[in-house]
Amino acid sequence: MIKRSFLILILILGVKGLTAQNSFTDIEKIAVFAKVYGFLKYYHPSVASGKFNWDQVFIDELPKMLKNDDTESLSNYYSQWIESLGEVNPCETCNNEKELFEKNFDLSWTQNSTVFNSKVKSQLKFIEENRYQGDLHYVTTQSVGQIRVINEPEYTDFQYPSETYRLLGFIKYWNIIEYFFPYKHLTDKHWDAVLFESIDKFKTAPDQETYRNAIRELVASLDDSHAQIIFDPSKRNYLPIKLSHIENQAVITGFYNETLAEAANLKVGDVISEINGRALQQDREKFTRFYSGSNPISKAEGYYLYTILRGDVESVEMTIKRGKETVKTSVMRVNRKDLLAETKKEIIKSKVINDDIGYMDMANIKAQDVSAILDNLRNKKAIIIDIRNYPEFIYMPISRYLNSSRKAFATTYRPYLKYPGKFLPPRTISTRGTSNNYKGKVIILVNSETVSRAEFTAMAFQTADNTITVGSQTTGADGDVLGFNYLGGYLTTMSGNGIEYPDGTETQRKGVKIDVLVERTIAGVRNGKDEILEKAIAIASKEN
């Protein structure tokens, strides 16, 4: 079966000239059915306009399809099914599109002779060329361009559904990604491979937890730090620590509640080696596939969040390495509100480091603060802007102050619903400028905590006339977040729009461009050093 599935995978990916098989396995047949089902949902005028209960059609048609085994009988089935959906009229506007973004688009599988006979290929091609041009029944667009999933039953009582409904939920999700996820072309694993490898997991899941793990792994396959699945939003117990992935270790880099951390004998710079008697690194390597992340660091930190920092169990047993010392301790998880109840430290929005260098912390700056802060730092030779955080959406007034003229800093591409799978041509996003702009050095600080809006903000600030970006790889999750419900009523999210630099350089998974790479070290954290800021100060202090 493995060889056979690999062969059909190759075929669906578009390899031609291979001899047709006499019969197909159930996994292969379901994979083809999944692709046809999704294609008809978004392309066929009768289906895309909402004339059918398409979920019920899945329930009714799947067992009928599975009774057929070879190319000819399956083709006869598909031909009759397509004909039953109604006539497709010629489309007069379907070839009027301008140049579109097509890195995610591939319907070549509809013309594969090993899978379909000539009649079905012609039917599928005609539907593509005369696709529905009205408002899609299942998808619309939001104000910033990402899709909004609509008119989908949630089945909130289906916590562990039957096999058919498990497959339905999976295949509906798979097709949403197939046609509307802007970064599908950047995933490690080809999306067709995810289809083949996941079918049996959903088909045979023996219990709720195995089923949920199949969903987790599916969502994680997007390689997108915006991609999440939330099964129980009530889980709000957290450890009082901040964890970062440094030197391939889980390192405590700060505390949300110092009183709770001190009670557990925890110190900044501690390396967690075991959790509840299990070796952390081995568990991370084994289970990371269930947790989303755009790159290895963000995947590791996602694993830390969902398996260590957050959970139902109130007490966590830890083994930590503190230099040559090994310490065992018990740490309490507490409700998020209680975790943050400790008196907050002084909030720093900006400060003067010395006579020549100013500093801005984007975590704390509000729109009403911008003018006064920038006026106060105008005469400094250098301004360090710290974006190792999640700022407010205030890049425009700051970037205007930094630039002498209007400058493009990003392009965005959005789903094109009149040709699902394709995206509208990239739209340029620019800063503003002023002749009275800041003339000194601008040094931007970034690291793995620079995510999404923070990355977008960094891209805007990088257009400044004299700018240097210092730090380590950012999260690599750019573009507005899209949320919708997976079958069962579970909220799931992903990146909804594509973002690139104007020169076509991708930020998704890679992160923003960095001029001076500075990686944090365990020794630096333990000794209270901010190595990225120290490097920035050294650069700012140099004479041009």
C-alpha positions as a Python dict, from the first residue, in 0.01 Angstrom:
ca = {
    (1, 'M'): (0, 0, 0),
    (2, 'I'): (289, 238, 73),
    (3, 'K'): (432, 200, -277),
    (4, 'R'): (89, 233, -434),
    (5, 'S'): (11, 550, -235),
    (6, 'F'): (346, 698, -328),
    (7, 'L'): (274, 629, -693),
    (8, 'I'): (-66, 795, -689),
    (9, 'L'): (87, 1089, -502),
    (10, 'I'): (334, 1134, -784),
    (11, 'L'): (53, 1111, -1036),
    (12, 'I'): (-160, 1373, -866),
    (13, 'L'): (139, 1602, -841),
    (14, 'G'): (143, 1602, -1218),
    (15, 'V'): (392, 1340, -1338),
    (16, 'K'): (268, 1204, -1669),
    (17, 'G'): (348, 909, -1890),
    (18, 'L'): (303, 635, -1629),
    (19, 'T'): (94, 326, -1693),
    (20, 'A'): (-256, 333, -1545),
    (21, 'Q'): (-317, 107, -1249),
    (22, 'N'): (-578, -165, -1255),
    (23, 'S'): (-712, -71, -914),
    (24, 'F'): (-671, 181, -636),
    (25, 'T'): (-662, 152, -258),
    (26, 'D'): (-926, 318, -44),
    (27, 'I'): (-671, 580, 67),
    (28, 'E'): (-595, 667, -295),
    (29, 'K'): (-961, 684, -385),
    (30, 'I'): (-1042, 908, -89),
    (31, 'A'): (-751, 1138, -179),
    (32, 'V'): (-881, 1186, -532),
    (33, 'F'): (-1235, 1228, -403),
    (34, 'A'): (-1112, 1497, -160),
    (35, 'K'): (-961, 1697, -444),
    (36, 'V'): (-1264, 1665, -670),
    (37, 'Y'): (-1498, 1747, -381),
    (38, 'G'): (-1312, 2069, -298),
    (39, 'F'): (-1276, 2172, -661),
    (40, 'L'): (-1650, 2139, -722),
    (41, 'K'): (-1727, 2323, -397),
    (42, 'Y'): (-1548, 2639, -509),
    (43, 'Y'): (-1573, 2614, -890),
    (44, 'H'): (-1900, 2451, -1000),
    (45, 'P'): (-2170, 2721, -1032),
    (46, 'S'): (-2444, 2513, -870),
    (47, 'V'): (-2227, 2412, -576),
    (48, 'A'): (-2034, 2737, -527),
    (49, 'S'): (-2361, 2933, -522),
    (50, 'G'): (-2497, 2717, -240),
    (51, 'K'): (-2767, 2513, -416),
    (52, 'F'): (-2656, 2191, -245),
    (53, 'N'): (-2602, 2083, 113),
    (54, 'W'): (-2243, 2002, 28),
    (55, 'D'): (-2165, 1834, 360),
    (56, 'Q'): (-2454, 1596, 308),
    (57, 'V'): (-2338, 1531, -47),
    (58, 'F'): (-2004, 1419, 98),
    (59, 'I'): (-2181, 1181, 338),
    (60, 'D'): (-2392, 1039, 55),
    (61, 'E'): (-2128, 1018, -219),
    (62, 'L'): (-1824, 885, -34),
    (63, 'P'): (-1960, 529, 8),
    (64, 'K'): (-2081, 528, -354),
    (65, 'M'): (-1737, 628, -479),
    (66, 'L'): (-1561, 364, -270),
    (67, 'K'): (-1752, 87, -451),
    (68, 'N'): (-1544, 162, -762),
    (69, 'D'): (-1186, 40, -790),
    (70, 'D'): (-1024, 119, -1126),
    (71, 'T'): (-976, 422, -1348),
    (72, 'E'): (-1265, 349, -1579),
    (73, 'S'): (-1527, 268, -1314),
    (74, 'L'): (-1417, 563, -1102),
    (75, 'S'): (-1429, 790, -1406),
    (76, 'N'): (-1781, 673, -1483),
    (77, 'Y'): (-1878, 751, -1126),
    (78, 'Y'): (-1726, 1100, -1136),
    (79, 'S'): (-1878, 1177, -1475),
    (80, 'Q'): (-2227, 1085, -1355),
    (81, 'W'): (-2182, 1277, -1030),
    (82, 'I'): (-2070, 1592, -1213),
    (83, 'E'): (-2362, 1566, -1457),
    (84, 'S'): (-2606, 1536, -1166),
    (85, 'L'): (-2499, 1878, -1039),
    (86, 'G'): (-2652, 2056, -1336),
    (87, 'E'): (-2543, 2231, -1651),
    (88, 'V'): (-2249, 2470, -1653),
    (89, 'N'): (-2305, 2766, -1881),
    (90, 'P'): (-2023, 2933, -2074),
    (91, 'C'): (-1858, 3215, -1880),
    (92, 'E'): (-1794, 3538, -2071),
    (93, 'T'): (-1580, 3704, -1802),
    (94, 'C'): (-1360, 3416, -1689),
    (95, 'N'): (-1059, 3504, -1903),
    (96, 'N'): (-1045, 3876, -1826),
    (97, 'E'): (-810, 3854, -1527),
    (98, 'K'): (-492, 4054, -1513),
    (99, 'E'): (-168, 3884, -1416),
    (100, 'L'): (-229, 3695, -1092),
    (101, 'F'): (-11, 3547, -817),
    (102, 'E'): (-1, 3173, -898),
    (103, 'K'): (265, 3017, -676),
    (104, 'N'): (-5, 2824, -489),
    (105, 'F'): (-212, 2729, -793),
    (106, 'D'): (-210, 2386, -956),
    (107, 'L'): (-507, 2212, -1117),
    (108, 'S'): (-294, 1991, -1340),
    (109, 'W'): (-426, 1688, -1151),
    (110, 'T'): (-761, 1733, -1324),
    (111, 'Q'): (-597, 1632, -1652),
    (112, 'N'): (-416, 1320, -1537),
    (113, 'S'): (-500, 1018, -1752),
    (114, 'T'): (-399, 768, -1489),
    (115, 'V'): (-673, 900, -1263),
    (116, 'F'): (-947, 1013, -1505),
    (117, 'N'): (-1066, 918, -1852),
    (118, 'S'): (-1096, 1177, -2127),
    (119, 'K'): (-1460, 1258, -2052),
    (120, 'V'): (-1396, 1347, -1688),
    (121, 'K'): (-1088, 1549, -1780),
    (122, 'S'): (-1298, 1748, -2026),
    (123, 'Q'): (-1571, 1801, -1767),
    (124, 'L'): (-1328, 1927, -1505),
    (125, 'K'): (-1150, 2153, -1751),
    (126, 'F'): (-1478, 2301, -1871),
    (127, 'I'): (-1579, 2377, -1511),
    (128, 'E'): (-1246, 2550, -1448),
    (129, 'E'): (-1277, 2760, -1762),
    (130, 'N'): (-1640, 2847, -1685),
    (131, 'R'): (-1618, 2870, -1308),
    (132, 'Y'): (-1869, 3047, -1087),
    (133, 'Q'): (-1828, 3426, -1090),
    (134, 'G'): (-2083, 3530, -830),
    (135, 'D'): (-2047, 3560, -453),
    (136, 'L'): (-1921, 3229, -320),
    (137, 'H'): (-2159, 3066, -73),
    (138, 'Y'): (-1886, 2930, 153),
    (139, 'V'): (-1624, 3205, 142),
    (140, 'T'): (-1621, 3583, 134),
    (141, 'T'): (-1354, 3846, 192),
    (142, 'Q'): (-1283, 4070, 490),
    (143, 'S'): (-1187, 4437, 481),
    (144, 'V'): (-812, 4372, 461),
    (145, 'G'): (-850, 4099, 198),
    (146, 'Q'): (-823, 3767, 380),
    (147, 'I'): (-1115, 3530, 343),
    (148, 'R'): (-1398, 3475, 589),
    (149, 'V'): (-1541, 3123, 599),
    (150, 'I'): (-1922, 3135, 606),
    (151, 'N'): (-2226, 2906, 591),
    (152, 'E'): (-2041, 2608, 734),
    (153, 'P'): (-2219, 2391, 993),
    (154, 'E'): (-2013, 2366, 1312),
    (155, 'Y'): (-2133, 2032, 1456),
    (156, 'T'): (-2049, 2148, 1806),
    (157, 'D'): (-2177, 1820, 1954),
    (158, 'F'): (-1925, 1619, 1750),
    (159, 'Q'): (-1637, 1595, 1998),
    (160, 'Y'): (-1538, 1255, 1860),
    (161, 'P'): (-1737, 1211, 1538),
    (162, 'S'): (-1786, 897, 1331),
    (163, 'E'): (-1531, 800, 1065),
    (164, 'T'): (-1721, 969, 782),
    (165, 'Y'): (-1751, 1297, 971),
    (166, 'R'): (-1387, 1281, 1078),
    (167, 'L'): (-1296, 1258, 710),
    (168, 'L'): (-1543, 1534, 622),
    (169, 'G'): (-1389, 1778, 870),
    (170, 'F'): (-1039, 1696, 754),
    (171, 'I'): (-1118, 1728, 383),
    (172, 'K'): (-1306, 2056, 430),
    (173, 'Y'): (-1006, 2201, 615),
    (174, 'W'): (-761, 2061, 361),
    (175, 'N'): (-946, 2233, 76),
    (176, 'I'): (-964, 2568, 255),
    (177, 'I'): (-585, 2557, 275),
    (178, 'E'): (-556, 2424, -81),
    (179, 'Y'): (-736, 2724, -228),
    (180, 'F'): (-695, 3013, 17),
    (181, 'F'): (-378, 2980, 230),
    (182, 'P'): (-127, 3233, 89),
    (183, 'Y'): (183, 3045, 204),
    (184, 'K'): (96, 2694, 87),
    (185, 'H'): (395, 2698, -149),
    (186, 'L'): (633, 2751, 146),
    (187, 'T'): (543, 2451, 362),
    (188, 'D'): (807, 2184, 423),
    (189, 'K'): (571, 1909, 311),
    (190, 'H'): (377, 1931, -14),
    (191, 'W'): (9, 1980, 64),
    (192, 'D'): (-83, 1675, -145),
    (193, 'A'): (153, 1469, 68),
    (194, 'V'): (-27, 1594, 379),
    (195, 'L'): (-354, 1479, 222),
    (196, 'F'): (-230, 1124, 162),
    (197, 'E'): (-54, 1087, 496),
    (198, 'S'): (-348, 1221, 697),
    (199, 'I'): (-637, 1019, 556),
    (200, 'D'): (-562, 701, 746),
    (201, 'K'): (-499, 896, 1069),
    (202, 'F'): (-848, 1044, 1055),
    (203, 'K'): (-1006, 729, 920),
    (204, 'T'): (-878, 500, 1196),
    (205, 'A'): (-847, 735, 1497),
    (206, 'P'): (-971, 509, 1780),
    (207, 'D'): (-1046, 779, 2038),
    (208, 'Q'): (-1087, 1151, 2091),
    (209, 'E'): (-725, 1225, 2184),
    (210, 'T'): (-585, 1041, 1880),
    (211, 'Y'): (-835, 1229, 1664),
    (212, 'R'): (-733, 1562, 1815),
    (213, 'N'): (-366, 1482, 1762),
    (214, 'A'): (-443, 1419, 1394),
    (215, 'I'): (-596, 1767, 1375),
    (216, 'R'): (-302, 1919, 1563),
    (217, 'E'): (-56, 1761, 1321),
    (218, 'L'): (-263, 1875, 1025),
    (219, 'V'): (-266, 2237, 1143),
    (220, 'A'): (105, 2224, 1229),
    (221, 'S'): (176, 2115, 871),
    (222, 'L'): (112, 2475, 762),
    (223, 'D'): (449, 2574, 914),
    (224, 'D'): (283, 2897, 1020),
    (225, 'S'): (308, 3048, 1368),
    (226, 'H'): (-38, 3198, 1315),
    (227, 'A'): (-181, 2848, 1268),
    (228, 'Q'): (-347, 2719, 1584),
    (229, 'I'): (-631, 2489, 1688),
    (230, 'I'): (-806, 2551, 2019),
    (231, 'F'): (-993, 2256, 2165),
    (232, 'D'): (-1058, 2396, 2512),
    (233, 'P'): (-1046, 2776, 2545),
    (234, 'S'): (-1108, 2747, 2919),
    (235, 'K'): (-755, 2620, 2985),
    (236, 'R'): (-595, 2926, 3138),
    (237, 'N'): (-346, 2791, 3392),
    (238, 'Y'): (11, 2903, 3332),
    (239, 'L'): (354, 2873, 3486),
    (240, 'P'): (496, 3206, 3609),
    (241, 'I'): (799, 3187, 3378),
    (242, 'K'): (904, 3307, 3035),
    (243, 'L'): (1073, 3039, 2824),
    (244, 'S'): (1290, 3088, 2516),
    (245, 'H'): (1467, 2842, 2287),
    (246, 'I'): (1836, 2929, 2320),
    (247, 'E'): (2127, 2705, 2218),
    (248, 'N'): (1872, 2429, 2156),
    (249, 'Q'): (1760, 2441, 2519),
    (250, 'A'): (1451, 2561, 2708),
    (251, 'V'): (1584, 2859, 2901),
    (252, 'I'): (1403, 3070, 3160),
    (253, 'T'): (1445, 3428, 3041),
    (254, 'G'): (1210, 3608, 3279),
    (255, 'F'): (909, 3587, 3507),
    (256, 'Y'): (547, 3688, 3481),
    (257, 'N'): (524, 3670, 3860),
    (258, 'E'): (850, 3693, 4053),
    (259, 'T'): (693, 3598, 4386),
    (260, 'L'): (570, 3264, 4249),
    (261, 'A'): (900, 3200, 4071),
    (262, 'E'): (1103, 3274, 4382),
    (263, 'A'): (885, 3038, 4584),
    (264, 'A'): (976, 2761, 4337),
    (265, 'N'): (1350, 2844, 4357),
    (266, 'L'): (1367, 2944, 3990),
    (267, 'K'): (1624, 3183, 3847),
    (268, 'V'): (1671, 3356, 3515),
    (269, 'G'): (1910, 3149, 3304),
    (270, 'D'): (1792, 2813, 3439),
    (271, 'V'): (1776, 2541, 3175),
    (272, 'I'): (1483, 2299, 3203),
    (273, 'S'): (1600, 1943, 3137),
    (274, 'E'): (1306, 1737, 3265),
    (275, 'I'): (933, 1787, 3312),
    (276, 'N'): (750, 1541, 3536),
    (277, 'G'): (1038, 1295, 3503),
    (278, 'R'): (1051, 1305, 3122),
    (279, 'A'): (1355, 1431, 2930),
    (280, 'L'): (1243, 1757, 2770),
    (281, 'Q'): (1463, 1751, 2461),
    (282, 'Q'): (1359, 1398, 2360),
    (283, 'D'): (993, 1480, 2417),
    (284, 'R'): (1027, 1799, 2214),
    (285, 'E'): (1182, 1616, 1920),
    (286, 'K'): (909, 1352, 1940),
    (287, 'F'): (605, 1575, 1980),
    (288, 'T'): (696, 1901, 1803),
    (289, 'R'): (506, 1779, 1496),
    (290, 'F'): (184, 1856, 1683),
    (291, 'Y'): (268, 2223, 1743),
    (292, 'S'): (268, 2508, 1495),
    (293, 'G'): (562, 2728, 1408),
    (294, 'S'): (707, 2900, 1106),
    (295, 'N'): (1063, 2783, 1175),
    (296, 'P'): (1244, 2549, 1416),
    (297, 'I'): (1276, 2807, 1694),
    (298, 'S'): (910, 2907, 1682),
    (299, 'K'): (806, 2539, 1668),
    (300, 'A'): (1012, 2467, 1980),
    (301, 'E'): (868, 2768, 2162),
    (302, 'G'): (519, 2662, 2055),
    (303, 'Y'): (586, 2322, 2210),
    (304, 'Y'): (701, 2490, 2532),
    (305, 'L'): (384, 2699, 2546),
    (306, 'Y'): (136, 2416, 2501),
    (307, 'T'): (311, 2141, 2698),
    (308, 'I'): (500, 2323, 2973),
    (309, 'L'): (376, 2675, 3029),
    (310, 'R'): (5, 2604, 2987),
    (311, 'G'): (-201, 2309, 3104),
    (312, 'D'): (-464, 2158, 3331),
    (313, 'V'): (-232, 2003, 3590),
    (314, 'E'): (-166, 2259, 3863),
    (315, 'S'): (173, 2129, 3983),
    (316, 'V'): (469, 2060, 3752),
    (317, 'E'): (782, 1878, 3864),
    (318, 'M'): (1096, 2023, 3705),
    (319, 'T'): (1461, 1931, 3685),
    (320, 'I'): (1671, 2231, 3596),
    (321, 'K'): (2039, 2283, 3516),
    (322, 'R'): (2198, 2587, 3680),
    (323, 'G'): (2556, 2581, 3562),
    (324, 'K'): (2705, 2264, 3711),
    (325, 'E'): (2422, 2239, 3962),
    (326, 'T'): (2110, 2024, 3915),
    (327, 'V'): (1797, 2144, 4093),
    (328, 'K'): (1464, 1966, 4132),
    (329, 'T'): (1161, 2178, 4211),
    (330, 'S'): (782, 2186, 4197),
    (331, 'V'): (618, 2480, 4021),
    (332, 'M'): (252, 2577, 4041),
    (333, 'R'): (44, 2673, 3739),
    (334, 'V'): (-206, 2946, 3820),
    (335, 'N'): (-490, 3122, 3647),
    (336, 'R'): (-376, 3385, 3400),
    (337, 'K'): (-542, 3663, 3600),
    (338, 'D'): (-362, 3556, 3917),
    (339, 'L'): (-39, 3520, 3725),
    (340, 'L'): (-45, 3885, 3621),
    (341, 'A'): (-183, 4013, 3953),
    (342, 'E'): (161, 4105, 4083),
    (343, 'T'): (236, 4476, 4074),
    (344, 'K'): (373, 4567, 3737),
    (345, 'K'): (720, 4709, 3701),
    (346, 'E'): (783, 5059, 3576),
    (347, 'I'): (676, 5094, 3213),
    (348, 'I'): (948, 5245, 2995),
    (349, 'K'): (829, 5396, 2670),
    (350, 'S'): (1152, 5574, 2584),
    (351, 'K'): (1472, 5676, 2757),
    (352, 'V'): (1808, 5836, 2701),
    (353, 'I'): (2091, 5582, 2714),
    (354, 'N'): (2360, 5852, 2697),
    (355, 'D'): (2413, 6196, 2544),
    (356, 'D'): (2419, 6049, 2193),
    (357, 'I'): (2175, 5757, 2201),
    (358, 'G'): (1800, 5739, 2258),
    (359, 'Y'): (1587, 5428, 2306),
    (360, 'M'): (1223, 5347, 2225),
    (361, 'D'): (1036, 5038, 2349),
    (362, 'M'): (756, 4967, 2103),
    (363, 'A'): (582, 4738, 2355),
    (364, 'N'): (465, 5036, 2558),
    (365, 'I'): (424, 5321, 2309),
    (366, 'K'): (72, 5440, 2226),
    (367, 'A'): (-31, 5655, 1932),
    (368, 'Q'): (-62, 5963, 2155),
    (369, 'D'): (298, 5919, 2276),
    (370, 'V'): (468, 5923, 1938),
    (371, 'S'): (507, 6296, 1877),
    (372, 'A'): (650, 6381, 2219),
    (373, 'I'): (892, 6086, 2219),
    (374, 'L'): (1028, 6162, 1874),
    (375, 'D'): (1066, 6532, 1949),
    (376, 'N'): (1256, 6447, 2267),
    (377, 'L'): (1500, 6220, 2080),
    (378, 'R'): (1540, 6431, 1767),
    (379, 'N'): (1887, 6562, 1854),
    (380, 'K'): (2039, 6224, 1938),
    (381, 'K'): (2296, 6077, 1700),
    (382, 'A'): (2120, 5742, 1711),
    (383, 'I'): (1781, 5603, 1811),
    (384, 'I'): (1745, 5238, 1906),
    (385, 'I'): (1393, 5107, 1840),
    (386, 'D'): (1315, 4785, 2027),
    (387, 'I'): (1059, 4566, 1849),
    (388, 'R'): (1125, 4247, 2046),
    (389, 'N'): (760, 4267, 2146),
    (390, 'Y'): (412, 4316, 1999),
    (391, 'P'): (355, 4687, 1924),
    (392, 'E'): (39, 4881, 1853),
    (393, 'F'): (-41, 4953, 1489),
    (394, 'I'): (145, 5284, 1483),
    (395, 'Y'): (419, 5225, 1227),
    (396, 'M'): (297, 5506, 999),
    (397, 'P'): (362, 5818, 1212),
    (398, 'I'): (698, 5681, 1328),
    (399, 'S'): (815, 5575, 981),
    (400, 'R'): (712, 5916, 847),
    (401, 'Y'): (944, 6075, 1102),
    (402, 'L'): (1230, 5842, 998),
    (403, 'N'): (1201, 5884, 619),
    (404, 'S'): (1282, 6175, 392),
    (405, 'S'): (1041, 6051, 125),
    (406, 'R'): (766, 5798, 62),
    (407, 'K'): (914, 5447, 38),
    (408, 'A'): (771, 5105, -42),
    (409, 'F'): (838, 4852, 233),
    (410, 'A'): (607, 4559, 161),
    (411, 'T'): (376, 4399, -91),
    (412, 'T'): (69, 4198, -3),
    (413, 'Y'): (-124, 3940, -204),
    (414, 'R'): (-483, 3841, -124),
    (415, 'P'): (-707, 3552, -233),
    (416, 'Y'): (-891, 3603, -562),
    (417, 'L'): (-1231, 3445, -515),
    (418, 'K'): (-1323, 3449, -882),
    (419, 'Y'): (-1039, 3204, -948),
    (420, 'P'): (-989, 3006, -625),
    (421, 'G'): (-628, 2910, -567),
    (422, 'K'): (-499, 3223, -735),
    (423, 'F'): (-425, 3552, -561),
    (424, 'L'): (-460, 3913, -667),
    (425, 'P'): (-144, 4083, -796),
    (426, 'P'): (77, 4205, -511),
    (427, 'R'): (-24, 4547, -380),
    (428, 'T'): (253, 4780, -265),
    (429, 'I'): (244, 4931, 84),
    (430, 'S'): (451, 5242, 146),
    (431, 'T'): (561, 5466, 430),
    (432, 'R'): (531, 5840, 423),
    (433, 'G'): (815, 6085, 455),
    (434, 'T'): (905, 6441, 542),
    (435, 'S'): (1191, 6674, 455),
    (436, 'N'): (1228, 6739, 827),
    (437, 'N'): (1295, 6374, 903),
    (438, 'Y'): (1536, 6236, 1163),
    (439, 'K'): (1892, 6237, 1022),
    (440, 'G'): (2076, 6010, 1266),
    (441, 'K'): (2124, 5634, 1285),
    (442, 'V'): (1818, 5416, 1333),
    (443, 'I'): (1891, 5077, 1491),
    (444, 'I'): (1608, 4823, 1503),
    (445, 'L'): (1615, 4536, 1754),
    (446, 'V'): (1443, 4205, 1670),
    (447, 'N'): (1436, 3844, 1788),
    (448, 'S'): (1200, 3546, 1805),
    (449, 'E'): (947, 3757, 1997),
    (450, 'T'): (912, 3981, 1691),
    (451, 'V'): (603, 3833, 1531),
    (452, 'S'): (334, 3935, 1283),
    (453, 'R'): (254, 4305, 1333),
    (454, 'A'): (597, 4350, 1489),
    (455, 'E'): (760, 4210, 1175),
    (456, 'F'): (545, 4434, 957),
    (457, 'T'): (648, 4731, 1171),
    (458, 'A'): (1016, 4639, 1144),
    (459, 'M'): (986, 4622, 765),
    (460, 'A'): (843, 4975, 762),
    (461, 'F'): (1118, 5114, 987),
    (462, 'Q'): (1387, 4946, 775),
    (463, 'T'): (1317, 5201, 501),
    (464, 'A'): (1472, 5478, 713),
    (465, 'D'): (1758, 5661, 544),
    (466, 'N'): (2024, 5530, 781),
    (467, 'T'): (1898, 5210, 938),
    (468, 'I'): (2056, 4890, 1075),
    (469, 'T'): (1863, 4586, 1198),
    (470, 'V'): (2028, 4395, 1483),
    (471, 'G'): (1922, 4069, 1645),
    (472, 'S'): (1817, 3713, 1571),
    (473, 'Q'): (1563, 3544, 1345),
    (474, 'T'): (1209, 3673, 1390),
    (475, 'T'): (907, 3443, 1404),
    (476, 'G'): (830, 3457, 1031),
    (477, 'A'): (451, 3487, 1052),
    (478, 'D'): (337, 3790, 857),
    (479, 'G'): (-8, 3879, 728),
    (480, 'D'): (-346, 3933, 896),
    (481, 'V'): (-476, 3638, 1098),
    (482, 'L'): (-774, 3445, 965),
    (483, 'G'): (-994, 3249, 1205),
    (484, 'F'): (-1269, 2994, 1137),
    (485, 'N'): (-1420, 2690, 1302),
    (486, 'Y'): (-1305, 2336, 1238),
    (487, 'L'): (-1578, 2071, 1243),
    (488, 'G'): (-1675, 2034, 1608),
    (489, 'G'): (-1676, 2409, 1672),
    (490, 'Y'): (-1301, 2434, 1739),
    (491, 'L'): (-1150, 2771, 1655),
    (492, 'T'): (-854, 2743, 1418),
    (493, 'T'): (-639, 3022, 1278),
    (494, 'M'): (-379, 3085, 1007),
    (495, 'S'): (-215, 3369, 813),
    (496, 'G'): (-474, 3512, 575),
    (497, 'N'): (-273, 3743, 348),
    (498, 'G'): (70, 3706, 193),
    (499, 'I'): (343, 3959, 278),
    (500, 'E'): (676, 4007, 101),
    (501, 'Y'): (941, 4274, 68),
    (502, 'P'): (904, 4485, -250),
    (503, 'D'): (1195, 4293, -406),
    (504, 'G'): (1005, 3965, -359),
    (505, 'T'): (1199, 3847, -54),
    (506, 'E'): (968, 3640, 162),
    (507, 'T'): (928, 3709, 533),
    (508, 'Q'): (706, 3408, 604),
    (509, 'R'): (912, 3144, 785),
    (510, 'K'): (1237, 3338, 726),
    (511, 'G'): (1158, 3650, 926),
    (512, 'V'): (1266, 4006, 848),
    (513, 'K'): (1602, 4097, 700),
    (514, 'I'): (1881, 4131, 958),
    (515, 'D'): (2202, 4328, 905),
    (516, 'V'): (2388, 4225, 1220),
    (517, 'L'): (2305, 3880, 1353),
    (518, 'V'): (2326, 3847, 1733),
    (519, 'E'): (2208, 3526, 1898),
    (520, 'R'): (2126, 3518, 2266),
    (521, 'T'): (2337, 3284, 2478),
    (522, 'I'): (2255, 3099, 2798),
    (523, 'A'): (2554, 3261, 2968),
    (524, 'G'): (2432, 3603, 2863),
    (525, 'V'): (2082, 3542, 2998),
    (526, 'R'): (2222, 3400, 3323),
    (527, 'N'): (2446, 3703, 3372),
    (528, 'G'): (2167, 3951, 3304),
    (529, 'K'): (2312, 4070, 2976),
    (530, 'D'): (2100, 4197, 2687),
    (531, 'E'): (2343, 4098, 2413),
    (532, 'I'): (2133, 4239, 2129),
    (533, 'L'): (2094, 4578, 2296),
    (534, 'E'): (2463, 4586, 2387),
    (535, 'K'): (2557, 4527, 2023),
    (536, 'A'): (2318, 4800, 1913),
    (537, 'I'): (2473, 5047, 2157),
    (538, 'A'): (2820, 4958, 2027),
    (539, 'I'): (2707, 5021, 1669),
    (540, 'A'): (2536, 5346, 1765),
    (541, 'S'): (2853, 5466, 1938),
    (542, 'K'): (3070, 5423, 1630),
    (543, 'E'): (3147, 5729, 1424),
    (544, 'N'): (3025, 5713, 1065),
}
